[in-house]
Amino acid sequence: MAFRDHLQRGYPFVLGLIILFSIIEVAISAWLTSRFNARHDYFSITERDRTRFILFASIWTTVLSSCYLLFFFAMPNNPLSSVLSLMIFLILTWIFWTAGAASITSTLGGGLNCSQTIFVYCGQLNAMEAFAWILWILTTLLLIVVAIRGIVAARRGDGVRGSLFV
């Protein structure tokens, strides 16, 4: 089986993992945001704001990744499923996850030891940080693969407006 066939089967799988983990991240960050809004028991304003940003990034990732997965199967030759469109989406998503994961890691000091902490929702904050880094890794992987496919599409004459897989 050719490398292209592996990529064509792996792309929806990796995008599906991104969707799955971003749904989990939506649940964690939405729960934390609702607790922070109702009880005002956040450690600092930065903890609250960075949790809200991760909520935004996870909703962005869930909605748009689902759309791109739909485009991949339903409209493979549509400009919305082109390499350029996907690259723009992945670059923005990568920036969001880099900012979100790094900022929550900075807030938590690299992770929390839940037996010796002043943070109220220690386990949930650790889980949010872990899933943020998992999503960053998956987005980075997919960005690299799509960049390689973009180079291949440009070399075959389609340019970056060509489809991801022919």
C-alpha positions in Angstrom: 0.0 0.0 0.0 1.4 3.4 -1.0 2.2 6.2 1.4 -0.6 8.2 -0.1 -3.1 5.5 0.9 -1.9 5.5 4.5 -2.3 9.3 4.6 -5.8 9.1 3.1 -6.9 6.6 5.8 -5.0 8.3 8.6 -6.2 11.9 8.0 -9.8 11.2 9.0 -8.5 9.1 12.0 -6.3 11.9 13.3 -9.0 14.5 12.7 -11.4 12.3 14.5 -9.0 12.1 17.5 -8.8 15.9 17.5 -12.6 16.1 17.5 -12.8 13.6 20.3 -10.2 15.2 22.5 -11.6 18.7 21.8 -15.0 17.6 22.9 -13.5 16.3 26.2 -11.7 19.7 26.5 -14.9 21.5 25.9 -16.5 19.6 28.8 -13.7 20.2 31.2 -13.2 23.9 30.4 -16.9 24.6 30.3 -17.4 23.0 33.7 -14.5 25.0 35.1 -15.8 28.2 33.5 -19.3 27.7 35.0 -17.8 27.0 38.4 -15.6 30.1 38.2 -18.6 32.2 37.1 -20.9 30.9 39.8 -18.6 30.7 42.8 -15.8 33.1 42.0 -13.3 30.6 43.6 -10.6 30.8 41.0 -7.1 31.3 42.3 -6.4 34.3 40.1 -7.9 36.2 37.2 -5.3 34.7 34.9 -6.5 31.2 35.8 -10.1 32.2 35.0 -9.2 34.0 31.7 -7.0 31.2 30.5 -9.7 28.6 31.2 -12.1 30.7 29.1 -9.6 30.9 26.3 -9.2 27.1 26.3 -13.0 26.9 26.2 -12.9 29.1 23.1 -10.1 27.1 21.5 -11.8 23.8 22.1 -15.1 25.0 20.7 -13.3 26.4 17.7 -11.5 23.1 17.2 -14.6 20.9 17.7 -16.8 22.9 15.3 -14.3 23.5 12.5 -12.7 20.1 12.6 -16.1 18.5 12.3 -16.7 20.7 9.3 -13.4 19.8 7.7 -14.1 16.1 8.3 -17.5 16.5 6.6 -15.8 18.4 3.7 -13.3 15.6 3.3 -16.0 13.0 2.8 -18.8 15.0 1.2 -17.0 17.6 -0.9 -13.4 16.5 -1.6 -13.0 18.7 -4.7 -14.6 21.8 -3.1 -12.4 24.8 -2.4 -13.3 24.5 1.3 -11.5 21.2 1.4 -8.4 22.4 -0.4 -4.9 22.3 1.0 -4.8 26.1 1.4 -8.1 26.2 3.3 -7.0 23.4 5.6 -3.6 24.9 6.1 -5.1 28.3 7.2 -7.4 26.5 9.6 -4.6 24.3 11.0 -2.2 27.2 11.4 -4.8 29.2 13.4 -5.8 26.2 15.4 -2.1 25.5 16.2 -1.6 29.1 17.3 -4.7 28.8 19.6 -3.5 25.5 21.1 0.1 26.8 21.5 -1.2 29.8 23.4 -3.7 27.9 25.4 -1.5 25.0 26.5 1.5 27.2 27.3 -0.6 29.8 29.2 -2.4 27.2 31.4 0.9 25.4 32.0 2.4 28.8 33.1 -0.5 29.4 35.4 -0.3 26.0 37.0 3.5 26.1 37.2 3.9 23.1 34.9 1.3 20.9 36.6 -0.2 20.5 40.0 0.5 18.1 42.8 -3.1 17.8 44.1 -2.0 16.8 47.6 -0.2 20.1 48.1 -2.0 22.8 46.2 -4.0 26.0 46.8 -6.0 25.5 43.5 -9.6 24.6 44.1 -10.1 22.3 41.1 -6.7 20.6 40.9 -7.7 17.4 39.1 -9.8 19.2 36.5 -7.0 21.8 35.9 -4.5 19.1 35.4 -6.8 17.3 33.0 -7.4 20.5 31.1 -3.7 21.1 30.8 -3.0 17.5 29.6 -5.7 17.6 27.0 -4.5 21.0 25.8 -1.0 19.5 25.1 -2.5 16.4 23.5 -4.5 18.6 21.1 -1.4 20.7 20.4 0.6 17.5 19.5 -2.2 16.2 17.3 -2.6 19.6 15.6 1.1 19.8 15.0 1.2 16.3 13.5 -1.7 17.1 11.2 -0.2 20.4 10.2 3.1 18.8 9.2 1.2 16.1 7.1 -0.9 18.7 5.4 2.1 20.9 4.7 3.8 17.8 3.0 0.6 17.1 1.0 0.6 20.8 0.0 4.1 20.5 -1.4 3.1 17.4 -3.2 0.0 19.1 -4.6 2.1 22.1 -5.8 4.6 19.8 -7.5 1.9 17.9 -9.3 0.6 21.2 -10.7 -2.5 21.7 -8.7 -1.0 24.4 -6.4 -2.2 24.8 -2.8 -5.8 25.2 -4.1 -5.8 21.6 -5.1 -7.5 18.8 -3.1 -5.7 17.2 -0.3 -5.9 13.7 -1.9 -6.3 12.9 -5.6 
